[in-house]
Each structure stands twice: as C-alpha cells, then as structure tokens.
Amino acid sequence: MARKRYYRNDDEEFFVGLIILIIIGAIYSFVTKYWLIILIIASIILIYLLVRFIIDLDIFSNFNKPIMYYKGKSNINNLNNLKVDEVTNGYKINCLQKGMVGEERLNYNLINSNIPMYIMHDLFLTFNGKTVQIDFIIITKRSVYILESKNLNGNVDIEKDGTFTRRFGRYKKGIKNPLTQNIEHENFINEILKKEKLKIKYESLVILTNDNTYLNFKKSDKDYKNLIIRNDKIVEVLKNKEKKKHIIRNEDKIKNICDTILKYEKYSFNIEELKIRLKNYRKEKSNFEQIQPYMIFNDQTLEELINKVPLSLEELKLINGFGDYKINKYGNEIIDIIKNEVTR
C-alpha cells in the first residue's frame, strides 16, 4: 500500500508571511511615531530597576545583624504558677519545660543567623477579650514571620489526607495539626493590624525543635514542606525567602511595627530600654566607686541579664558573674531596675 504524501500549502505559507510582515510594519510604524514616549517609559523603568537594585544591595544601612528586641515572661510566669502544686501539675511542668528548651534552641539559631531582623519572643497578647501566646514574631527588612515552636518527641508523619501522626517505632498516634494554631494567631494579628491601620504581609511557619524528630511528608493536596520546618533548616529557609523579596522597610519602620504589636503585650518591657537603664546604672556605680564599669558587671553579663531577666535574687544567682558579694552589694538595685521595666 502506497504511503500518502503531504505537501506544503504554498497559499498558507504566503498568508503567514503576510501576517508577519503586517505585524512588523505596524510595530515599526508605532515605534517611529511614538519613539519619544517609548524612550521615556523605558528610561523610567530602567531607573526604577537601578534604584531597586541599589536599595536591595543595602550598602548604606548599619542594621546588619539580628536584634533581640523583646523577650517575654509568660512562659516563666506559667511555670512558676504550676510549681505551686508540682505533684498535680508534674506532667504540665514537664511539657512546658520541654517547650521552653525548644524555644531556646530556635532562638539561638535566629540570633546567630546573621539576618538583619528584630526578634520578639514569648508574646502574650490580649485584644478584644481574646488572649494568645505566640512563640516568635520576627521582622526583617523584607518580611514578617510568625513562628510556632514545637518540641515533639518521635517522628512526624503527614498523611495523604493531611492527618498528622507521631510515630514511636511501630506505634502511631494522631496529633492536632500544628498549623491550626498558626491560623488562630494569624486571625488575631489581623485584628490588631486592622485596628492599627498597618498594612503588612507576613508568613507563618511551624518549627520542629527536637533534633531527633524526623519529618516524613507523604503526597497530599497541600504543600506542607514550605510550612513545617526542622529547626536545623530554619536559617537556610529564611535566607532563601529573603533573597526572593525586595527591601520594603528600614530599621525605624521595623521598630514601629514591633512597638505597635507590643502595645497589646500583657507582660511588656522593651529590651533596648532595659539595656540602657542597666548600662546607666553600671556607669553611675563605677563613677561613684572610681572603678572600671566592667568591674560592676561586664558586657557578657549584661547580655545575660537582658536575656534571662531575673526578677529575684535567687534568679540573679544563676547569672554568670554574680556571686554572693556582688549580689549583696548590687543585687537588690539591679532587680528593682528590671522589675520597674517589666510589667508582670
């Protein structure tokens, strides 16, 4: 059986060529007629891209490292309240302590990330009769992130239908979807931003802080891989996210957002102000005693005071650099400074 041959249709080729010529002619005619307008528009676009490129280089900013702007006390308060009856609340105490350990692991990675950001940790926000506890809100020049820390034991499987389970060997147990809590936090923050008339976009992420936990993502309708992250991957993930976005705010705007949110903090104090007060106290004491400021307490001890925020002499004893002598001499005054700055 002879094969059927296909031949090119010369009429079709002529018609296509004619259309191309018409289009080229129309473009040429438009360009020659409106070349000045096109040149102006192209110049504006080029200038914008150049300015945008210079801004994103961020070569004129001194803000180039993470700053712990606020460290809350709600976890410590909850732990102290539970310790009133340790026998009854033993399990709750254990869970809360594990959660605090996980948050410190995450906080360590954020502080050492080299990403310019303001960090707010352990927020206890109240608004319109509602209360939420948010582990971290971090604000960069490009983004805002709400982070929920989960120190889970065992491996976590995300099933095809979106069910979350924890696995210990062959034993499996369903757990509450950790993203649900983030949705509640998002709705709460939206209410505050709406009242304050702040228009900012943000992302919420769940961070698994147990180093031994393994995440097993099974195929599902939702992309959970971008929403649930191991603690050892958080810095890498944040850096990749930051690369894809433009700088939209400077340090002053970041502070403004932080201070706006902190208006609704139940246990509120400003880390920068506390740091200034402690430095001033150190300077006044060193001048009075005619000794070097570091002999009162050095910068490393100052940072530990700010991070741990001791509210009693017993807690102050846990700070490196404070033995019995310094506690007897300076302890009560330092505790009073911290208490005056912290609203409990």
Secondary structure by P-SEA (a helix, b strand, c coil): cbbbbbbbcaaaaaaaaaaaaaaaaaaaaaaaacaaaaaaaaaaaaaaaaaaaaaaacccccccbbbccccccaaaaaaaaaacccccaaaaaaaaaaaaaaaaaaaaaaaacccbbbbbcccccccccbbbbbccccccccbbbbbbbbbcccbbbbcccbbbbbbcccbbbbbcccaaaaaaaaaaaaaaaaaacbbbbbbbbbbbccccbbbbbcccccccccccccccaaaaaaaaaaaaccccccaaaaaaaaaaaaccccccccaaaaaaaaaaaaaaaaaaacccccccccaaaaaaaaaaccccaaaaaacccccaaaaaacaaaaaaaaaaaccc
